[in-house]
């Protein structure tokens, strides 16, 4: 972003008030076992208008970082899960602001019809910086069923190929630490993603938040969160697997302190990031010495 625009560019998170097919009954109810959208929308209230959310984010970021250009990040829930007229109005409301240079659209791979891909490609052709962010989480259908995801790997494959086939950049979200998975699973997941081709990656530790099925499993001792050391090593191993030109949109994630139950280290963002950097430096040094 700095090379392209000559200045800092930051994401402004937006809650468009949409839902998900595994929440509203079309595919299921309750949503993913780890998801409580209060982590995105404090107090559970209806989201503010899009332009108001942008202004609020703008005021915070300009004080914190000095950034004067932004990407509108439609983050909460499934941001392609509506009719095309509603979606285009949402996206274009954000793009109407002079300092919004693009969109990142967070969604599920089973909710991206061709007309949505075409709409995003059209914005890209007009000069906007566009990313489609697909929440895959795992390439194992058994895991996806266990967490009540409501889709399988095949839906991801089809949507990824359709989007990238039209020149749209895709960032894939993967969660480390899902129930029943170990390093064999998350490495195999990444390899399947890399084999298909992808433009960006997000890694996220599975954390336990209030009001979720995962929280109930955790209280019963049926789910044990990973340690920070385990996560740092896992992310570092995955980075070493990927091409050197891969764009990482996220290497860790945090949750609202009032909602987070475990693990506590998920609130230590910079400690985690610095530890990942140190682990990568160590791995690179070992690689050089070995060669």
C-alpha positions as protocol buffer text, in pm:
chain_id: "A"
residue {
  index: 1
  type: UNK
  ca { x: 0 y: 0 z: 0 }
}
residue {
  index: 2
  type: UNK
  ca { x: 280 y: 238 z: 87 }
}
residue {
  index: 3
  type: UNK
  ca { x: 454 y: 167 z: -244 }
}
residue {
  index: 4
  type: UNK
  ca { x: 129 y: 201 z: -441 }
}
residue {
  index: 5
  type: UNK
  ca { x: -16 y: 512 z: -279 }
}
residue {
  index: 6
  type: UNK
  ca { x: 292 y: 678 z: -133 }
}
residue {
  index: 7
  type: UNK
  ca { x: 134 y: 695 z: 211 }
}
residue {
  index: 8
  type: UNK
  ca { x: -19 y: 480 z: 482 }
}
residue {
  index: 9
  type: UNK
  ca { x: -352 y: 311 z: 407 }
}
residue {
  index: 10
  type: UNK
  ca { x: -561 y: 151 z: 681 }
}
residue {
  index: 11
  type: UNK
  ca { x: -877 y: -55 z: 693 }
}
residue {
  index: 12
  type: UNK
  ca { x: -1192 y: 91 z: 846 }
}
residue {
  index: 13
  type: UNK
  ca { x: -1412 y: -191 z: 978 }
}
residue {
  index: 14
  type: UNK
  ca { x: -1780 y: -178 z: 883 }
}
residue {
  index: 15
  type: UNK
  ca { x: -2078 y: -375 z: 1013 }
}
residue {
  index: 16
  type: UNK
  ca { x: -2340 y: -367 z: 737 }
}
residue {
  index: 17
  type: UNK
  ca { x: -2603 y: -546 z: 949 }
}
residue {
  index: 18
  type: UNK
  ca { x: -2620 y: -857 z: 731 }
}
residue {
  index: 19
  type: UNK
  ca { x: -2664 y: -1215 z: 854 }
}
residue {
  index: 20
  type: UNK
  ca { x: -2533 y: -1562 z: 759 }
}
residue {
  index: 21
  type: UNK
  ca { x: -2706 y: -1864 z: 604 }
}
residue {
  index: 22
  type: UNK
  ca { x: -2607 y: -2083 z: 898 }
}
residue {
  index: 23
  type: UNK
  ca { x: -2776 y: -1837 z: 1135 }
}
residue {
  index: 24
  type: UNK
  ca { x: -3102 y: -1747 z: 966 }
}
residue {
  index: 25
  type: UNK
  ca { x: -3214 y: -2105 z: 902 }
}
residue {
  index: 26
  type: UNK
  ca { x: -3144 y: -2130 z: 531 }
}
residue {
  index: 27
  type: UNK
  ca { x: -2857 y: -2369 z: 607 }
}
residue {
  index: 28
  type: UNK
  ca { x: -2873 y: -2388 z: 984 }
}
residue {
  index: 29
  type: UNK
  ca { x: -2915 y: -2194 z: 1305 }
}
residue {
  index: 30
  type: UNK
  ca { x: -2675 y: -2076 z: 1571 }
}
residue {
  index: 31
  type: UNK
  ca { x: -2389 y: -1993 z: 1336 }
}
residue {
  index: 32
  type: UNK
  ca { x: -2036 y: -2127 z: 1368 }
}
residue {
  index: 33
  type: UNK
  ca { x: -1962 y: -2279 z: 1708 }
}
residue {
  index: 34
  type: UNK
  ca { x: -1691 y: -2018 z: 1776 }
}
residue {
  index: 35
  type: UNK
  ca { x: -1879 y: -1707 z: 1658 }
}
residue {
  index: 36
  type: UNK
  ca { x: -2041 y: -1438 z: 1868 }
}
residue {
  index: 37
  type: UNK
  ca { x: -2083 y: -1122 z: 1665 }
}
residue {
  index: 38
  type: UNK
  ca { x: -2083 y: -908 z: 1979 }
}
residue {
  index: 39
  type: UNK
  ca { x: -1705 y: -915 z: 1929 }
}
residue {
  index: 40
  type: UNK
  ca { x: -1773 y: -701 z: 1619 }
}
residue {
  index: 41
  type: UNK
  ca { x: -2080 y: -509 z: 1744 }
}
residue {
  index: 42
  type: UNK
  ca { x: -2043 y: -411 z: 2110 }
}
residue {
  index: 43
  type: UNK
  ca { x: -2360 y: -421 z: 2320 }
}
residue {
  index: 44
  type: UNK
  ca { x: -2536 y: -614 z: 2043 }
}
residue {
  index: 45
  type: UNK
  ca { x: -2699 y: -299 z: 1909 }
}
residue {
  index: 46
  type: UNK
  ca { x: -2788 y: -230 z: 1547 }
}
residue {
  index: 47
  type: UNK
  ca { x: -2493 y: -96 z: 1349 }
}
residue {
  index: 48
  type: UNK
  ca { x: -2458 y: 274 z: 1277 }
}
residue {
  index: 49
  type: UNK
  ca { x: -2501 y: 397 z: 917 }
}
residue {
  index: 50
  type: UNK
  ca { x: -2205 y: 312 z: 697 }
}
residue {
  index: 51
  type: UNK
  ca { x: -2083 y: 670 z: 652 }
}
residue {
  index: 52
  type: UNK
  ca { x: -2102 y: 725 z: 1029 }
}
residue {
  index: 53
  type: UNK
  ca { x: -1893 y: 414 z: 1090 }
}
residue {
  index: 54
  type: UNK
  ca { x: -1637 y: 535 z: 838 }
}
residue {
  index: 55
  type: UNK
  ca { x: -1618 y: 875 z: 1007 }
}
residue {
  index: 56
  type: UNK
  ca { x: -1573 y: 717 z: 1350 }
}
residue {
  index: 57
  type: UNK
  ca { x: -1297 y: 491 z: 1219 }
}
residue {
  index: 58
  type: UNK
  ca { x: -1135 y: 779 z: 1035 }
}
residue {
  index: 59
  type: UNK
  ca { x: -1117 y: 988 z: 1354 }
}
residue {
  index: 60
  type: UNK
  ca { x: -947 y: 707 z: 1545 }
}
residue {
  index: 61
  type: UNK
  ca { x: -698 y: 616 z: 1272 }
}
residue {
  index: 62
  type: UNK
  ca { x: -587 y: 967 z: 1186 }
}
residue {
  index: 63
  type: UNK
  ca { x: -496 y: 1024 z: 1552 }
}
residue {
  index: 64
  type: UNK
  ca { x: -333 y: 683 z: 1595 }
}
residue {
  index: 65
  type: UNK
  ca { x: -140 y: 647 z: 1270 }
}
residue {
  index: 66
  type: UNK
  ca { x: -184 y: 964 z: 1066 }
}
residue {
  index: 67
  type: UNK
  ca { x: -340 y: 763 z: 782 }
}
residue {
  index: 68
  type: UNK
  ca { x: -553 y: 968 z: 543 }
}
residue {
  index: 69
  type: UNK
  ca { x: -653 y: 695 z: 298 }
}
residue {
  index: 70
  type: UNK
  ca { x: -865 y: 394 z: 387 }
}
residue {
  index: 71
  type: UNK
  ca { x: -1007 y: 64 z: 267 }
}
residue {
  index: 72
  type: UNK
  ca { x: -1367 y: 2 z: 372 }
}
residue {
  index: 73
  type: UNK
  ca { x: -1357 y: -342 z: 534 }
}
residue {
  index: 74
  type: UNK
  ca { x: -1700 y: -503 z: 542 }
}
residue {
  index: 75
  type: UNK
  ca { x: -1614 y: -738 z: 825 }
}
residue {
  index: 76
  type: UNK
  ca { x: -1901 y: -862 z: 1041 }
}
residue {
  index: 77
  type: UNK
  ca { x: -2101 y: -1165 z: 928 }
}
residue {
  index: 78
  type: UNK
  ca { x: -2144 y: -1242 z: 554 }
}
residue {
  index: 79
  type: UNK
  ca { x: -2109 y: -929 z: 343 }
}
residue {
  index: 80
  type: UNK
  ca { x: -2229 y: -1074 z: 13 }
}
residue {
  index: 81
  type: UNK
  ca { x: -2540 y: -1231 z: 165 }
}
residue {
  index: 82
  type: UNK
  ca { x: -2810 y: -1010 z: 15 }
}
residue {
  index: 83
  type: UNK
  ca { x: -2954 y: -910 z: -322 }
}
residue {
  index: 84
  type: UNK
  ca { x: -2724 y: -735 z: -565 }
}
residue {
  index: 85
  type: UNK
  ca { x: -2909 y: -402 z: -539 }
}
residue {
  index: 86
  type: UNK
  ca { x: -2860 y: -389 z: -161 }
}
residue {
  index: 87
  type: UNK
  ca { x: -2497 y: -490 z: -189 }
}
residue {
  index: 88
  type: UNK
  ca { x: -2412 y: -236 z: -460 }
}
residue {
  index: 89
  type: UNK
  ca { x: -2576 y: 40 z: -255 }
}
residue {
  index: 90
  type: UNK
  ca { x: -2369 y: -59 z: 50 }
}
residue {
  index: 91
  type: UNK
  ca { x: -2041 y: -77 z: -137 }
}
residue {
  index: 92
  type: UNK
  ca { x: -2099 y: 242 z: -334 }
}
residue {
  index: 93
  type: UNK
  ca { x: -2194 y: 433 z: -20 }
}
residue {
  index: 94
  type: UNK
  ca { x: -1849 y: 354 z: 115 }
}
residue {
  index: 95
  type: UNK
  ca { x: -1673 y: 426 z: -214 }
}
residue {
  index: 96
  type: UNK
  ca { x: -1845 y: 765 z: -239 }
}
residue {
  index: 97
  type: UNK
  ca { x: -1602 y: 901 z: 21 }
}
residue {
  index: 98
  type: UNK
  ca { x: -1296 y: 1062 z: -141 }
}
residue {
  index: 99
  type: UNK
  ca { x: -1050 y: 902 z: 103 }
}
residue {
  index: 100
  type: UNK
  ca { x: -1187 y: 548 z: 56 }
}
residue {
  index: 101
  type: UNK
  ca { x: -962 y: 391 z: -207 }
}
residue {
  index: 102
  type: UNK
  ca { x: -1105 y: 41 z: -204 }
}
residue {
  index: 103
  type: UNK
  ca { x: -1303 y: -241 z: -44 }
}
residue {
  index: 104
  type: UNK
  ca { x: -1229 y: -562 z: 144 }
}
residue {
  index: 105
  type: UNK
  ca { x: -1538 y: -782 z: 147 }
}
residue {
  index: 106
  type: UNK
  ca { x: -1545 y: -1050 z: 414 }
}
residue {
  index: 107
  type: UNK
  ca { x: -1775 y: -1339 z: 327 }
}
residue {
  index: 108
  type: UNK
  ca { x: -1829 y: -1715 z: 301 }
}
residue {
  index: 109
  type: UNK
  ca { x: -1740 y: -1915 z: -12 }
}
residue {
  index: 110
  type: UNK
  ca { x: -2100 y: -2038 z: -51 }
}
residue {
  index: 111
  type: UNK
  ca { x: -2243 y: -1684 z: -74 }
}
residue {
  index: 112
  type: UNK
  ca { x: -2059 y: -1532 z: -370 }
}
residue {
  index: 113
  type: UNK
  ca { x: -2261 y: -1567 z: -692 }
}
residue {
  index: 114
  type: UNK
  ca { x: -2118 y: -1461 z: -1026 }
}
residue {
  index: 115
  type: UNK
  ca { x: -2306 y: -1131 z: -1022 }
}
residue {
  index: 116
  type: UNK
  ca { x: -2129 y: -1029 z: -701 }
}
residue {
  index: 117
  type: UNK
  ca { x: -1790 y: -1120 z: -847 }
}
residue {
  index: 118
  type: UNK
  ca { x: -1873 y: -918 z: -1158 }
}
residue {
  index: 119
  type: UNK
  ca { x: -1973 y: -619 z: -943 }
}
residue {
  index: 120
  type: UNK
  ca { x: -1644 y: -626 z: -752 }
}
residue {
  index: 121
  type: UNK
  ca { x: -1445 y: -668 z: -1074 }
}
residue {
  index: 122
  type: UNK
  ca { x: -1624 y: -363 z: -1213 }
}
residue {
  index: 123
  type: UNK
  ca { x: -1511 y: -155 z: -912 }
}
residue {
  index: 124
  type: UNK
  ca { x: -1158 y: -285 z: -963 }
}
residue {
  index: 125
  type: UNK
  ca { x: -1167 y: -187 z: -1329 }
}
residue {
  index: 126
  type: UNK
  ca { x: -1263 y: 164 z: -1220 }
}
residue {
  index: 127
  type: UNK
  ca { x: -938 y: 191 z: -1025 }
}
residue {
  index: 128
  type: UNK
  ca { x: -1046 y: 88 z: -676 }
}
residue {
  index: 129
  type: UNK
  ca { x: -836 y: -148 z: -462 }
}
residue {
  index: 130
  type: UNK
  ca { x: -1058 y: -456 z: -417 }
}
residue {
  index: 131
  type: UNK
  ca { x: -1014 y: -774 z: -213 }
}
residue {
  index: 132
  type: UNK
  ca { x: -1257 y: -1062 z: -170 }
}
residue {
  index: 133
  type: UNK
  ca { x: -1193 y: -1223 z: 169 }
}
residue {
  index: 134
  type: UNK
  ca { x: -1312 y: -1584 z: 190 }
}
residue {
  index: 135
  type: UNK
  ca { x: -1354 y: -1748 z: 528 }
}
residue {
  index: 136
  type: UNK
  ca { x: -1247 y: -2108 z: 472 }
}
residue {
  index: 137
  type: UNK
  ca { x: -1101 y: -2183 z: 818 }
}
residue {
  index: 138
  type: UNK
  ca { x: -1017 y: -2547 z: 732 }
}
residue {
  index: 139
  type: UNK
  ca { x: -993 y: -2760 z: 418 }
}
residue {
  index: 140
  type: UNK
  ca { x: -1133 y: -3061 z: 606 }
}
residue {
  index: 141
  type: UNK
  ca { x: -1506 y: -3112 z: 561 }
}
residue {
  index: 142
  type: UNK
  ca { x: -1522 y: -3311 z: 885 }
}
residue {
  index: 143
  type: UNK
  ca { x: -1392 y: -3008 z: 1075 }
}
residue {
  index: 144
  type: UNK
  ca { x: -1622 y: -2767 z: 890 }
}
residue {
  index: 145
  type: UNK
  ca { x: -1921 y: -2983 z: 982 }
}
residue {
  index: 146
  type: UNK
  ca { x: -1806 y: -3004 z: 1344 }
}
residue {
  index: 147
  type: UNK
  ca { x: -1793 y: -2625 z: 1376 }
}
residue {
  index: 148
  type: UNK
  ca { x: -2132 y: -2585 z: 1200 }
}
residue {
  index: 149
  type: UNK
  ca { x: -1978 y: -2398 z: 910 }
}
residue {
  index: 150
  type: UNK
  ca { x: -2251 y: -2491 z: 663 }
}
residue {
  index: 151
  type: UNK
  ca { x: -2024 y: -2538 z: 360 }
}
residue {
  index: 152
  type: UNK
  ca { x: -1742 y: -2762 z: 247 }
}
residue {
  index: 153
  type: UNK
  ca { x: -1410 y: -2722 z: 69 }
}
residue {
  index: 154
  type: UNK
  ca { x: -1570 y: -2766 z: -273 }
}
residue {
  index: 155
  type: UNK
  ca { x: -1767 y: -2442 z: -240 }
}
residue {
  index: 156
  type: UNK
  ca { x: -1442 y: -2265 z: -157 }
}
residue {
  index: 157
  type: UNK
  ca { x: -1266 y: -2416 z: -459 }
}
residue {
  index: 158
  type: UNK
  ca { x: -1542 y: -2310 z: -699 }
}
residue {
  index: 159
  type: UNK
  ca { x: -1567 y: -1954 z: -567 }
}
residue {
  index: 160
  type: UNK
  ca { x: -1191 y: -1904 z: -552 }
}
residue {
  index: 161
  type: UNK
  ca { x: -1141 y: -2017 z: -911 }
}
residue {
  index: 162
  type: UNK
  ca { x: -1436 y: -1809 z: -1033 }
}
residue {
  index: 163
  type: UNK
  ca { x: -1310 y: -1492 z: -862 }
}
residue {
  index: 164
  type: UNK
  ca { x: -943 y: -1525 z: -954 }
}
residue {
  index: 165
  type: UNK
  ca { x: -1040 y: -1633 z: -1305 }
}
residue {
  index: 166
  type: UNK
  ca { x: -1188 y: -1286 z: -1352 }
}
residue {
  index: 167
  type: UNK
  ca { x: -887 y: -1110 z: -1204 }
}
residue {
  index: 168
  type: UNK
  ca { x: -1026 y: -1051 z: -855 }
}
residue {
  index: 169
  type: UNK
  ca { x: -777 y: -1086 z: -571 }
}
residue {
  index: 170
  type: UNK
  ca { x: -870 y: -1330 z: -296 }
}
residue {
  index: 171
  type: UNK
  ca { x: -755 y: -1339 z: 66 }
}
residue {
  index: 172
  type: UNK
  ca { x: -828 y: -1668 z: 245 }
}
residue {
  index: 173
  type: UNK
  ca { x: -896 y: -1685 z: 618 }
}
residue {
  index: 174
  type: UNK
  ca { x: -764 y: -1987 z: 809 }
}
residue {
  index: 175
  type: UNK
  ca { x: -812 y: -2066 z: 1178 }
}
residue {
  index: 176
  type: UNK
  ca { x: -544 y: -2248 z: 1373 }
}
residue {
  index: 177
  type: UNK
  ca { x: -648 y: -2458 z: 1673 }
}
residue {
  index: 178
  type: UNK
  ca { x: -987 y: -2583 z: 1557 }
}
residue {
  index: 179
  type: UNK
  ca { x: -1132 y: -2876 z: 1758 }
}
residue {
  index: 180
  type: UNK
  ca { x: -990 y: -3209 z: 1649 }
}
residue {
  index: 181
  type: UNK
  ca { x: -712 y: -3057 z: 1438 }
}
residue {
  index: 182
  type: UNK
  ca { x: -335 y: -3057 z: 1481 }
}
residue {
  index: 183
  type: UNK
  ca { x: -40 y: -2934 z: 1276 }
}
residue {
  index: 184
  type: UNK
  ca { x: -97 y: -3207 z: 1016 }
}
residue {
  index: 185
  type: UNK
  ca { x: -442 y: -3061 z: 947 }
}
residue {
  index: 186
  type: UNK
  ca { x: -350 y: -2694 z: 922 }
}
residue {
  index: 187
  type: UNK
  ca { x: -46 y: -2764 z: 707 }
}
residue {
  index: 188
  type: UNK
  ca { x: -257 y: -2980 z: 474 }
}
residue {
  index: 189
  type: UNK
  ca { x: -519 y: -2704 z: 464 }
}
residue {
  index: 190
  type: UNK
  ca { x: -265 y: -2444 z: 361 }
}
residue {
  index: 191
  type: UNK
  ca { x: -117 y: -2673 z: 99 }
}
residue {
  index: 192
  type: UNK
  ca { x: -458 y: -2729 z: -59 }
}
residue {
  index: 193
  type: UNK
  ca { x: -514 y: -2352 z: -62 }
}
residue {
  index: 194
  type: UNK
  ca { x: -172 y: -2288 z: -217 }
}
residue {
  index: 195
  type: UNK
  ca { x: -225 y: -2559 z: -478 }
}
residue {
  index: 196
  type: UNK
  ca { x: -535 y: -2376 z: -604 }
}
residue {
  index: 197
  type: UNK
  ca { x: -365 y: -2037 z: -592 }
}
residue {
  index: 198
  type: UNK
  ca { x: -441 y: -1742 z: -365 }
}
residue {
  index: 199
  type: UNK
  ca { x: -331 y: -1379 z: -337 }
}
residue {
  index: 200
  type: UNK
  ca { x: -341 y: -1323 z: 39 }
}
residue {
  index: 201
  type: UNK
  ca { x: -376 y: -1507 z: 368 }
}
residue {
  index: 202
  type: UNK
  ca { x: -514 y: -1441 z: 714 }
}
residue {
  index: 203
  type: UNK
  ca { x: -418 y: -1660 z: 1008 }
}
residue {
  index: 204
  type: UNK
  ca { x: -628 y: -1643 z: 1321 }
}
residue {
  index: 205
  type: UNK
  ca { x: -599 y: -1828 z: 1653 }
}
residue {
  index: 206
  type: UNK
  ca { x: -919 y: -1994 z: 1769 }
}
residue {
  index: 207
  type: UNK
  ca { x: -1027 y: -1811 z: 2082 }
}
residue {
  index: 208
  type: UNK
  ca { x: -1318 y: -1881 z: 2313 }
}
residue {
  index: 209
  type: UNK
  ca { x: -1570 y: -1601 z: 2355 }
}
residue {
  index: 210
  type: UNK
  ca { x: -1886 y: -1580 z: 2562 }
}
residue {
  index: 211
  type: UNK
  ca { x: -2220 y: -1685 z: 2417 }
}
residue {
  index: 212
  type: UNK
  ca { x: -2087 y: -1960 z: 2188 }
}
residue {
  index: 213
  type: UNK
  ca { x: -2107 y: -2338 z: 2166 }
}
residue {
  index: 214
  type: UNK
  ca { x: -1728 y: -2342 z: 2187 }
}
residue {
  index: 215
  type: UNK
  ca { x: -1751 y: -2168 z: 2526 }
}
residue {
  index: 216
  type: UNK
  ca { x: -1974 y: -2448 z: 2651 }
}
residue {
  index: 217
  type: UNK
  ca { x: -1728 y: -2709 z: 2521 }
}
residue {
  index: 218
  type: UNK
  ca { x: -1443 y: -2524 z: 2692 }
}
residue {
  index: 219
  type: UNK
  ca { x: -1625 y: -2507 z: 3026 }
}
residue {
  index: 220
  type: UNK
  ca { x: -1687 y: -2883 z: 3010 }
}
residue {
  index: 221
  type: UNK
  ca { x: -1321 y: -2945 z: 2938 }
}
residue {
  index: 222
  type: UNK
  ca { x: -1400 y: -3074 z: 2589 }
}
residue {
  index: 223
  type: UNK
  ca { x: -1188 y: -2808 z: 2419 }
}
residue {
  index: 224
  type: UNK
  ca { x: -842 y: -2704 z: 2532 }
}
residue {
  index: 225
  type: UNK
  ca { x: -701 y: -2382 z: 2380 }
}
residue {
  index: 226
  type: UNK
  ca { x: -347 y: -2390 z: 2241 }
}
residue {
  index: 227
  type: UNK
  ca { x: -56 y: -2209 z: 2401 }
}
residue {
  index: 228
  type: UNK
  ca { x: 96 y: -1897 z: 2251 }
}
residue {
  index: 229
  type: UNK
  ca { x: 419 y: -2089 z: 2186 }
}
residue {
  index: 230
  type: UNK
  ca { x: 228 y: -2349 z: 1985 }
}
residue {
  index: 231
  type: UNK
  ca { x: 51 y: -2081 z: 1781 }
}
residue {
  index: 232
  type: UNK
  ca { x: 371 y: -1886 z: 1710 }
}
residue {
  index: 233
  type: UNK
  ca { x: 545 y: -2199 z: 1583 }
}
residue {
  index: 234
  type: UNK
  ca { x: 240 y: -2297 z: 1376 }
}
residue {
  index: 235
  type: UNK
  ca { x: 213 y: -1959 z: 1201 }
}
residue {
  index: 236
  type: UNK
  ca { x: 587 y: -1949 z: 1139 }
}
residue {
  index: 237
  type: UNK
  ca { x: 579 y: -2297 z: 984 }
}
residue {
  index: 238
  type: UNK
  ca { x: 291 y: -2195 z: 756 }
}
residue {
  index: 239
  type: UNK
  ca { x: 469 y: -1878 z: 644 }
}
residue {
  index: 240
  type: UNK
  ca { x: 774 y: -2085 z: 553 }
}
residue {
  index: 241
  type: UNK
  ca { x: 550 y: -2308 z: 337 }
}
residue {
  index: 242
  type: UNK
  ca { x: 402 y: -2021 z: 134 }
}
residue {
  index: 243
  type: UNK
  ca { x: 558 y: -1833 z: -159 }
}
residue {
  index: 244
  type: UNK
  ca { x: 781 y: -1542 z: -63 }
}
residue {
  index: 245
  type: UNK
  ca { x: 554 y: -1292 z: -239 }
}
residue {
  index: 246
  type: UNK
  ca { x: 243 y: -1391 z: -40 }
}
residue {
  index: 247
  type: UNK
  ca { x: 56 y: -1098 z: 116 }
}
residue {
  index: 248
  type: UNK
  ca { x: -41 y: -1154 z: 481 }
}
residue {
  index: 249
  type: UNK
  ca { x: -343 y: -953 z: 589 }
}
residue {
  index: 250
  type: UNK
  ca { x: -330 y: -1087 z: 945 }
}
residue {
  index: 251
  type: UNK
  ca { x: -105 y: -1311 z: 1153 }
}
residue {
  index: 252
  type: UNK
  ca { x: -305 y: -1310 z: 1475 }
}
residue {
  index: 253
  type: UNK
  ca { x: -636 y: -1184 z: 1608 }
}
residue {
  index: 254
  type: UNK
  ca { x: -785 y: -1041 z: 1926 }
}
residue {
  index: 255
  type: UNK
  ca { x: -1128 y: -1032 z: 2084 }
}
residue {
  index: 256
  type: UNK
  ca { x: -1316 y: -785 z: 2302 }
}
residue {
  index: 257
  type: UNK
  ca { x: -1174 y: -824 z: 2655 }
}
residue {
  index: 258
  type: UNK
  ca { x: -1524 y: -839 z: 2801 }
}
residue {
  index: 259
  type: UNK
  ca { x: -1610 y: -1129 z: 2570 }
}
residue {
  index: 260
  type: UNK
  ca { x: -1283 y: -1326 z: 2566 }
}
residue {
  index: 261
  type: UNK
  ca { x: -1270 y: -1633 z: 2790 }
}
residue {
  index: 262
  type: UNK
  ca { x: -956 y: -1808 z: 2663 }
}
residue {
  index: 263
  type: UNK
  ca { x: -671 y: -1813 z: 2582 }
}
residue {
  index: 264
  type: UNK
  ca { x: -562 y: -1496 z: 2761 }
}
residue {
  index: 265
  type: UNK
  ca { x: -263 y: -1438 z: 2532 }
}
residue {
  index: 266
  type: UNK
  ca { x: -501 y: -1349 z: 2247 }
}
residue {
  index: 267
  type: UNK
  ca { x: -513 y: -998 z: 2395 }
}
residue {
  index: 268
  type: UNK
  ca { x: -137 y: -957 z: 2357 }
}
residue {
  index: 269
  type: UNK
  ca { x: -127 y: -873 z: 1988 }
}
residue {
  index: 270
  type: UNK
  ca { x: 220 y: -719 z: 1967 }
}
residue {
  index: 271
  type: UNK
  ca { x: 377 y: -985 z: 2189 }
}
residue {
  index: 272
  type: UNK
  ca { x: 243 y: -1249 z: 1951 }
}
residue {
  index: 273
  type: UNK
  ca { x: 357 y: -1061 z: 1640 }
}
residue {
  index: 274
  type: UNK
  ca { x: 704 y: -995 z: 1781 }
}
residue {
  index: 275
  type: UNK
  ca { x: 734 y: -1362 z: 1878 }
}
residue {
  index: 276
  type: UNK
  ca { x: 639 y: -1470 z: 1526 }
}
residue {
  index: 277
  type: UNK
  ca { x: 902 y: -1237 z: 1381 }
}
residue {
  index: 278
  type: UNK
  ca { x: 1165 y: -1376 z: 1620 }
}
residue {
  index: 279
  type: UNK
  ca { x: 1070 y: -1734 z: 1528 }
}
residue {
  index: 280
  type: UNK
  ca { x: 1096 y: -1655 z: 1156 }
}
residue {
  index: 281
  type: UNK
  ca { x: 1437 y: -1496 z: 1201 }
}
residue {
  index: 282
  type: UNK
  ca { x: 1549 y: -1808 z: 1385 }
}
residue {
  index: 283
  type: UNK
  ca { x: 1413 y: -2037 z: 1114 }
}
residue {
  index: 284
  type: UNK
  ca { x: 1580 y: -1834 z: 838 }
}
residue {
  index: 285
  type: UNK
  ca { x: 1910 y: -1842 z: 1024 }
}
residue {
  index: 286
  type: UNK
  ca { x: 1886 y: -2218 z: 1066 }
}
residue {
  index: 287
  type: UNK
  ca { x: 1802 y: -2256 z: 696 }
}
residue {
  index: 288
  type: UNK
  ca { x: 2106 y: -2052 z: 591 }
}
residue {
  index: 289
  type: UNK
  ca { x: 2337 y: -2245 z: 822 }
}
residue {
  index: 290
  type: UNK
  ca { x: 2198 y: -2579 z: 705 }
}
residue {
  index: 291
  type: UNK
  ca { x: 2241 y: -2488 z: 338 }
}
